[in-house]
Amino acid sequence: MSAPGKREAKVIAKNRRAFHEYEIVETYEAGLELTGTEVRSLRENNCQLTDCFALVRNGEVWMHNVHITPFAHGNINNPDPDRKRKLLLHKKEIRALQEQAKEKGMALVPLKMYFKENGLVKVELAVARGKKLYDKRASMKERDTRREIDRALKERSR
């Protein structure tokens, strides 16, 4: 149960596919550089994180392939919905991400985008290792057996 004065973070979008495609090693919370109409569009939950990824270039982290639908009541100055967006992190975190991403098979994958209690937009960025096909099958089998066990326990408790 949360404290009476605090609000929970409101999730805008999740990248569910990332948990199937990657093994999550470590996560970071990053700010996001946005324009005003993009924030208004995010308040209406107009965001897709399905095929997005992040890259470290010249000491900055950039998020690619994030689609934020243009604000419906915006004007001609709405930014491109598929533009690269800068992630805001400390230099120490950026250096750590860069070192981890250099390893073979590692990628920077945004897991979810959400509003913090103070109204700021944040991204949960993960350092992830790509799963092989047999790893995906094993995780699916594990999930199915867990579901069967839960079903059996539920039947037994009735």
Biotite code that builds the C-alpha atoms (Angstrom):
import biotite.structure as struc

atoms = struc.array([
    struc.Atom([0.000, 0.000, 0.000], chain_id="A", res_id=1, res_name="MET", atom_name="CA", element="C"),
    struc.Atom([1.369, 3.433, -0.913], chain_id="A", res_id=2, res_name="SER", atom_name="CA", element="C"),
    struc.Atom([1.580, 6.489, 1.305], chain_id="A", res_id=3, res_name="ALA", atom_name="CA", element="C"),
    struc.Atom([-1.512, 8.739, 1.224], chain_id="A", res_id=4, res_name="PRO", atom_name="CA", element="C"),
    struc.Atom([0.324, 11.764, -0.205], chain_id="A", res_id=5, res_name="GLY", atom_name="CA", element="C"),
    struc.Atom([2.222, 9.900, -2.957], chain_id="A", res_id=6, res_name="LYS", atom_name="CA", element="C"),
    struc.Atom([0.956, 8.961, -6.398], chain_id="A", res_id=7, res_name="ARG", atom_name="CA", element="C"),
    struc.Atom([2.111, 5.915, -8.306], chain_id="A", res_id=8, res_name="GLU", atom_name="CA", element="C"),
    struc.Atom([4.006, 6.306, -11.583], chain_id="A", res_id=9, res_name="ALA", atom_name="CA", element="C"),
    struc.Atom([1.607, 6.219, -14.550], chain_id="A", res_id=10, res_name="LYS", atom_name="CA", element="C"),
    struc.Atom([2.866, 3.814, -17.223], chain_id="A", res_id=11, res_name="VAL", atom_name="CA", element="C"),
    struc.Atom([2.535, 5.204, -20.764], chain_id="A", res_id=12, res_name="ILE", atom_name="CA", element="C"),
    struc.Atom([3.866, 2.258, -22.778], chain_id="A", res_id=13, res_name="ALA", atom_name="CA", element="C"),
    struc.Atom([5.603, -1.076, -22.194], chain_id="A", res_id=14, res_name="LYS", atom_name="CA", element="C"),
    struc.Atom([7.888, -3.059, -24.457], chain_id="A", res_id=15, res_name="ASN", atom_name="CA", element="C"),
    struc.Atom([6.567, -6.564, -23.735], chain_id="A", res_id=16, res_name="ARG", atom_name="CA", element="C"),
    struc.Atom([8.403, -8.028, -26.675], chain_id="A", res_id=17, res_name="ARG", atom_name="CA", element="C"),
    struc.Atom([11.740, -7.117, -25.065], chain_id="A", res_id=18, res_name="ALA", atom_name="CA", element="C"),
    struc.Atom([11.217, -9.645, -22.260], chain_id="A", res_id=19, res_name="PHE", atom_name="CA", element="C"),
    struc.Atom([10.676, -12.376, -24.857], chain_id="A", res_id=20, res_name="HIS", atom_name="CA", element="C"),
    struc.Atom([13.567, -11.375, -27.129], chain_id="A", res_id=21, res_name="GLU", atom_name="CA", element="C"),
    struc.Atom([16.174, -10.432, -24.491], chain_id="A", res_id=22, res_name="TYR", atom_name="CA", element="C"),
    struc.Atom([17.565, -11.495, -21.145], chain_id="A", res_id=23, res_name="GLU", atom_name="CA", element="C"),
    struc.Atom([17.619, -8.365, -18.960], chain_id="A", res_id=24, res_name="ILE", atom_name="CA", element="C"),
    struc.Atom([20.991, -7.827, -17.245], chain_id="A", res_id=25, res_name="VAL", atom_name="CA", element="C"),
    struc.Atom([20.657, -4.367, -15.663], chain_id="A", res_id=26, res_name="GLU", atom_name="CA", element="C"),
    struc.Atom([18.178, -1.469, -15.768], chain_id="A", res_id=27, res_name="THR", atom_name="CA", element="C"),
    struc.Atom([18.590, 2.320, -15.598], chain_id="A", res_id=28, res_name="TYR", atom_name="CA", element="C"),
    struc.Atom([16.091, 5.162, -15.247], chain_id="A", res_id=29, res_name="GLU", atom_name="CA", element="C"),
    struc.Atom([16.618, 7.915, -17.811], chain_id="A", res_id=30, res_name="ALA", atom_name="CA", element="C"),
    struc.Atom([14.930, 11.212, -18.501], chain_id="A", res_id=31, res_name="GLY", atom_name="CA", element="C"),
    struc.Atom([13.717, 12.049, -21.992], chain_id="A", res_id=32, res_name="LEU", atom_name="CA", element="C"),
    struc.Atom([14.156, 15.281, -23.962], chain_id="A", res_id=33, res_name="GLU", atom_name="CA", element="C"),
    struc.Atom([10.723, 16.082, -25.455], chain_id="A", res_id=34, res_name="LEU", atom_name="CA", element="C"),
    struc.Atom([8.789, 19.006, -26.898], chain_id="A", res_id=35, res_name="THR", atom_name="CA", element="C"),
    struc.Atom([5.552, 20.296, -25.349], chain_id="A", res_id=36, res_name="GLY", atom_name="CA", element="C"),
    struc.Atom([3.197, 18.702, -27.873], chain_id="A", res_id=37, res_name="THR", atom_name="CA", element="C"),
    struc.Atom([4.943, 15.331, -27.443], chain_id="A", res_id=38, res_name="GLU", atom_name="CA", element="C"),
    struc.Atom([4.264, 15.433, -23.700], chain_id="A", res_id=39, res_name="VAL", atom_name="CA", element="C"),
    struc.Atom([0.625, 16.271, -24.365], chain_id="A", res_id=40, res_name="ARG", atom_name="CA", element="C"),
    struc.Atom([0.403, 13.349, -26.767], chain_id="A", res_id=41, res_name="SER", atom_name="CA", element="C"),
    struc.Atom([1.974, 11.033, -24.159], chain_id="A", res_id=42, res_name="LEU", atom_name="CA", element="C"),
    struc.Atom([-0.667, 12.099, -21.639], chain_id="A", res_id=43, res_name="ARG", atom_name="CA", element="C"),
    struc.Atom([-3.168, 10.550, -24.064], chain_id="A", res_id=44, res_name="GLU", atom_name="CA", element="C"),
    struc.Atom([-1.058, 7.295, -24.133], chain_id="A", res_id=45, res_name="ASN", atom_name="CA", element="C"),
    struc.Atom([-0.024, 7.736, -27.780], chain_id="A", res_id=46, res_name="ASN", atom_name="CA", element="C"),
    struc.Atom([3.316, 5.897, -27.813], chain_id="A", res_id=47, res_name="CYS", atom_name="CA", element="C"),
    struc.Atom([4.782, 2.677, -29.242], chain_id="A", res_id=48, res_name="GLN", atom_name="CA", element="C"),
    struc.Atom([7.973, 1.061, -27.952], chain_id="A", res_id=49, res_name="LEU", atom_name="CA", element="C"),
    struc.Atom([7.837, -2.198, -29.941], chain_id="A", res_id=50, res_name="THR", atom_name="CA", element="C"),
    struc.Atom([10.954, -1.998, -32.154], chain_id="A", res_id=51, res_name="ASP", atom_name="CA", element="C"),
    struc.Atom([12.904, 0.684, -30.319], chain_id="A", res_id=52, res_name="CYS", atom_name="CA", element="C"),
    struc.Atom([16.521, 0.601, -29.218], chain_id="A", res_id=53, res_name="PHE", atom_name="CA", element="C"),
    struc.Atom([19.118, 2.981, -27.827], chain_id="A", res_id=54, res_name="ALA", atom_name="CA", element="C"),
    struc.Atom([22.631, 3.849, -29.021], chain_id="A", res_id=55, res_name="LEU", atom_name="CA", element="C"),
    struc.Atom([25.501, 5.741, -27.411], chain_id="A", res_id=56, res_name="VAL", atom_name="CA", element="C"),
    struc.Atom([26.947, 8.351, -29.797], chain_id="A", res_id=57, res_name="ARG", atom_name="CA", element="C"),
    struc.Atom([29.512, 11.035, -28.858], chain_id="A", res_id=58, res_name="ASN", atom_name="CA", element="C"),
    struc.Atom([28.874, 10.682, -25.131], chain_id="A", res_id=59, res_name="GLY", atom_name="CA", element="C"),
    struc.Atom([25.070, 10.948, -25.528], chain_id="A", res_id=60, res_name="GLU", atom_name="CA", element="C"),
    struc.Atom([22.409, 8.242, -25.495], chain_id="A", res_id=61, res_name="VAL", atom_name="CA", element="C"),
    struc.Atom([19.827, 8.385, -28.304], chain_id="A", res_id=62, res_name="TRP", atom_name="CA", element="C"),
    struc.Atom([16.589, 6.412, -28.529], chain_id="A", res_id=63, res_name="MET", atom_name="CA", element="C"),
    struc.Atom([15.581, 5.274, -32.033], chain_id="A", res_id=64, res_name="HIS", atom_name="CA", element="C"),
    struc.Atom([12.301, 3.951, -33.525], chain_id="A", res_id=65, res_name="ASN", atom_name="CA", element="C"),
    struc.Atom([10.028, 5.303, -30.780], chain_id="A", res_id=66, res_name="VAL", atom_name="CA", element="C"),
    struc.Atom([6.759, 6.407, -32.318], chain_id="A", res_id=67, res_name="HIS", atom_name="CA", element="C"),
    struc.Atom([4.963, 9.207, -30.459], chain_id="A", res_id=68, res_name="ILE", atom_name="CA", element="C"),
    struc.Atom([1.817, 10.089, -32.380], chain_id="A", res_id=69, res_name="THR", atom_name="CA", element="C"),
    struc.Atom([1.487, 13.829, -33.130], chain_id="A", res_id=70, res_name="PRO", atom_name="CA", element="C"),
    struc.Atom([-0.779, 15.698, -30.719], chain_id="A", res_id=71, res_name="PHE", atom_name="CA", element="C"),
    struc.Atom([-4.314, 15.833, -32.145], chain_id="A", res_id=72, res_name="ALA", atom_name="CA", element="C"),
    struc.Atom([-4.836, 19.503, -31.245], chain_id="A", res_id=73, res_name="HIS", atom_name="CA", element="C"),
    struc.Atom([-1.299, 20.567, -32.172], chain_id="A", res_id=74, res_name="GLY", atom_name="CA", element="C"),
    struc.Atom([-0.398, 22.857, -35.032], chain_id="A", res_id=75, res_name="ASN", atom_name="CA", element="C"),
    struc.Atom([1.955, 22.644, -37.991], chain_id="A", res_id=76, res_name="ILE", atom_name="CA", element="C"),
    struc.Atom([4.953, 22.745, -35.624], chain_id="A", res_id=77, res_name="ASN", atom_name="CA", element="C"),
    struc.Atom([4.364, 19.177, -34.343], chain_id="A", res_id=78, res_name="ASN", atom_name="CA", element="C"),
    struc.Atom([7.713, 17.329, -34.449], chain_id="A", res_id=79, res_name="PRO", atom_name="CA", element="C"),
    struc.Atom([8.331, 14.209, -36.548], chain_id="A", res_id=80, res_name="ASP", atom_name="CA", element="C"),
    struc.Atom([6.720, 11.229, -34.720], chain_id="A", res_id=81, res_name="PRO", atom_name="CA", element="C"),
    struc.Atom([9.675, 8.902, -35.439], chain_id="A", res_id=82, res_name="ASP", atom_name="CA", element="C"),
    struc.Atom([12.589, 11.253, -34.704], chain_id="A", res_id=83, res_name="ARG", atom_name="CA", element="C"),
    struc.Atom([15.579, 10.283, -32.547], chain_id="A", res_id=84, res_name="LYS", atom_name="CA", element="C"),
    struc.Atom([15.141, 11.359, -28.942], chain_id="A", res_id=85, res_name="ARG", atom_name="CA", element="C"),
    struc.Atom([17.923, 12.140, -26.496], chain_id="A", res_id=86, res_name="LYS", atom_name="CA", element="C"),
    struc.Atom([18.003, 10.297, -23.178], chain_id="A", res_id=87, res_name="LEU", atom_name="CA", element="C"),
    struc.Atom([19.172, 12.236, -20.134], chain_id="A", res_id=88, res_name="LEU", atom_name="CA", element="C"),
    struc.Atom([21.639, 10.340, -17.945], chain_id="A", res_id=89, res_name="LEU", atom_name="CA", element="C"),
    struc.Atom([24.662, 11.143, -15.796], chain_id="A", res_id=90, res_name="HIS", atom_name="CA", element="C"),
    struc.Atom([28.072, 10.873, -17.499], chain_id="A", res_id=91, res_name="LYS", atom_name="CA", element="C"),
    struc.Atom([29.067, 8.003, -15.228], chain_id="A", res_id=92, res_name="LYS", atom_name="CA", element="C"),
    struc.Atom([25.935, 6.065, -16.246], chain_id="A", res_id=93, res_name="GLU", atom_name="CA", element="C"),
    struc.Atom([26.545, 6.803, -19.940], chain_id="A", res_id=94, res_name="ILE", atom_name="CA", element="C"),
    struc.Atom([30.114, 5.494, -19.678], chain_id="A", res_id=95, res_name="ARG", atom_name="CA", element="C"),
    struc.Atom([28.878, 2.332, -17.928], chain_id="A", res_id=96, res_name="ALA", atom_name="CA", element="C"),
    struc.Atom([26.219, 1.809, -20.616], chain_id="A", res_id=97, res_name="LEU", atom_name="CA", element="C"),
    struc.Atom([28.785, 2.300, -23.359], chain_id="A", res_id=98, res_name="GLN", atom_name="CA", element="C"),
    struc.Atom([31.144, -0.281, -21.847], chain_id="A", res_id=99, res_name="GLU", atom_name="CA", element="C"),
    struc.Atom([28.342, -2.820, -21.382], chain_id="A", res_id=100, res_name="GLN", atom_name="CA", element="C"),
    struc.Atom([26.944, -2.275, -24.892], chain_id="A", res_id=101, res_name="ALA", atom_name="CA", element="C"),
    struc.Atom([30.390, -2.912, -26.451], chain_id="A", res_id=102, res_name="LYS", atom_name="CA", element="C"),
    struc.Atom([30.252, -6.563, -25.375], chain_id="A", res_id=103, res_name="GLU", atom_name="CA", element="C"),
    struc.Atom([29.130, -9.030, -28.014], chain_id="A", res_id=104, res_name="LYS", atom_name="CA", element="C"),
    struc.Atom([25.410, -9.745, -28.001], chain_id="A", res_id=105, res_name="GLY", atom_name="CA", element="C"),
    struc.Atom([24.486, -6.858, -25.689], chain_id="A", res_id=106, res_name="MET", atom_name="CA", element="C"),
    struc.Atom([21.931, -4.181, -26.549], chain_id="A", res_id=107, res_name="ALA", atom_name="CA", element="C"),
    struc.Atom([20.304, -1.139, -24.946], chain_id="A", res_id=108, res_name="LEU", atom_name="CA", element="C"),
    struc.Atom([16.546, -1.686, -24.940], chain_id="A", res_id=109, res_name="VAL", atom_name="CA", element="C"),
    struc.Atom([13.859, 0.640, -23.513], chain_id="A", res_id=110, res_name="PRO", atom_name="CA", element="C"),
    struc.Atom([11.447, -1.441, -21.414], chain_id="A", res_id=111, res_name="LEU", atom_name="CA", element="C"),
    struc.Atom([8.800, 1.094, -20.432], chain_id="A", res_id=112, res_name="LYS", atom_name="CA", element="C"),
    struc.Atom([7.962, 4.781, -20.531], chain_id="A", res_id=113, res_name="MET", atom_name="CA", element="C"),
    struc.Atom([6.130, 6.400, -17.630], chain_id="A", res_id=114, res_name="TYR", atom_name="CA", element="C"),
    struc.Atom([5.281, 9.630, -15.821], chain_id="A", res_id=115, res_name="PHE", atom_name="CA", element="C"),
    struc.Atom([6.908, 10.131, -12.411], chain_id="A", res_id=116, res_name="LYS", atom_name="CA", element="C"),
    struc.Atom([4.974, 11.640, -9.486], chain_id="A", res_id=117, res_name="GLU", atom_name="CA", element="C"),
    struc.Atom([6.239, 15.118, -10.407], chain_id="A", res_id=118, res_name="ASN", atom_name="CA", element="C"),
    struc.Atom([5.010, 14.866, -14.022], chain_id="A", res_id=119, res_name="GLY", atom_name="CA", element="C"),
    struc.Atom([8.376, 14.145, -15.678], chain_id="A", res_id=120, res_name="LEU", atom_name="CA", element="C"),
    struc.Atom([8.573, 11.529, -18.434], chain_id="A", res_id=121, res_name="VAL", atom_name="CA", element="C"),
    struc.Atom([11.046, 8.739, -17.672], chain_id="A", res_id=122, res_name="LYS", atom_name="CA", element="C"),
    struc.Atom([12.253, 5.690, -19.601], chain_id="A", res_id=123, res_name="VAL", atom_name="CA", element="C"),
    struc.Atom([13.394, 2.436, -18.039], chain_id="A", res_id=124, res_name="GLU", atom_name="CA", element="C"),
    struc.Atom([16.427, 1.469, -20.120], chain_id="A", res_id=125, res_name="LEU", atom_name="CA", element="C"),
    struc.Atom([17.824, -2.065, -19.912], chain_id="A", res_id=126, res_name="ALA", atom_name="CA", element="C"),
    struc.Atom([21.171, -3.532, -20.818], chain_id="A", res_id=127, res_name="VAL", atom_name="CA", element="C"),
    struc.Atom([20.053, -6.797, -22.380], chain_id="A", res_id=128, res_name="ALA", atom_name="CA", element="C"),
    struc.Atom([21.548, -9.900, -23.948], chain_id="A", res_id=129, res_name="ARG", atom_name="CA", element="C"),
    struc.Atom([19.765, -11.385, -26.955], chain_id="A", res_id=130, res_name="GLY", atom_name="CA", element="C"),
    struc.Atom([18.170, -14.779, -26.359], chain_id="A", res_id=131, res_name="LYS", atom_name="CA", element="C"),
    struc.Atom([18.808, -17.714, -28.630], chain_id="A", res_id=132, res_name="LYS", atom_name="CA", element="C"),
    struc.Atom([15.874, -19.711, -30.006], chain_id="A", res_id=133, res_name="LEU", atom_name="CA", element="C"),
    struc.Atom([16.342, -22.504, -27.479], chain_id="A", res_id=134, res_name="TYR", atom_name="CA", element="C"),
    struc.Atom([16.353, -19.951, -24.636], chain_id="A", res_id=135, res_name="ASP", atom_name="CA", element="C"),
    struc.Atom([13.015, -18.601, -25.863], chain_id="A", res_id=136, res_name="LYS", atom_name="CA", element="C"),
    struc.Atom([11.588, -22.122, -25.990], chain_id="A", res_id=137, res_name="ARG", atom_name="CA", element="C"),
    struc.Atom([12.856, -22.844, -22.480], chain_id="A", res_id=138, res_name="ALA", atom_name="CA", element="C"),
    struc.Atom([11.300, -19.674, -21.058], chain_id="A", res_id=139, res_name="SER", atom_name="CA", element="C"),
    struc.Atom([7.986, -20.466, -22.809], chain_id="A", res_id=140, res_name="MET", atom_name="CA", element="C"),
    struc.Atom([8.057, -24.018, -21.402], chain_id="A", res_id=141, res_name="LYS", atom_name="CA", element="C"),
    struc.Atom([8.834, -22.666, -17.919], chain_id="A", res_id=142, res_name="GLU", atom_name="CA", element="C"),
    struc.Atom([5.948, -20.201, -18.151], chain_id="A", res_id=143, res_name="ARG", atom_name="CA", element="C"),
    struc.Atom([3.562, -22.967, -19.271], chain_id="A", res_id=144, res_name="ASP", atom_name="CA", element="C"),
    struc.Atom([4.565, -25.293, -16.435], chain_id="A", res_id=145, res_name="THR", atom_name="CA", element="C"),
    struc.Atom([4.161, -22.458, -13.908], chain_id="A", res_id=146, res_name="ARG", atom_name="CA", element="C"),
    struc.Atom([0.679, -21.803, -15.313], chain_id="A", res_id=147, res_name="ARG", atom_name="CA", element="C"),
    struc.Atom([-0.214, -25.511, -15.019], chain_id="A", res_id=148, res_name="GLU", atom_name="CA", element="C"),
    struc.Atom([0.999, -25.641, -11.405], chain_id="A", res_id=149, res_name="ILE", atom_name="CA", element="C"),
    struc.Atom([-1.023, -22.541, -10.507], chain_id="A", res_id=150, res_name="ASP", atom_name="CA", element="C"),
    struc.Atom([-4.101, -24.026, -12.174], chain_id="A", res_id=151, res_name="ARG", atom_name="CA", element="C"),
    struc.Atom([-3.681, -27.307, -10.270], chain_id="A", res_id=152, res_name="ALA", atom_name="CA", element="C"),
    struc.Atom([-3.231, -25.518, -6.947], chain_id="A", res_id=153, res_name="LEU", atom_name="CA", element="C"),
    struc.Atom([-6.325, -23.426, -7.618], chain_id="A", res_id=154, res_name="LYS", atom_name="CA", element="C"),
    struc.Atom([-8.401, -26.551, -8.361], chain_id="A", res_id=155, res_name="GLU", atom_name="CA", element="C"),
    struc.Atom([-7.076, -28.247, -5.259], chain_id="A", res_id=156, res_name="ARG", atom_name="CA", element="C"),
    struc.Atom([-7.963, -25.346, -2.956], chain_id="A", res_id=157, res_name="SER", atom_name="CA", element="C"),
    struc.Atom([-11.628, -25.330, -4.058], chain_id="A", res_id=158, res_name="ARG", atom_name="CA", element="C"),
])
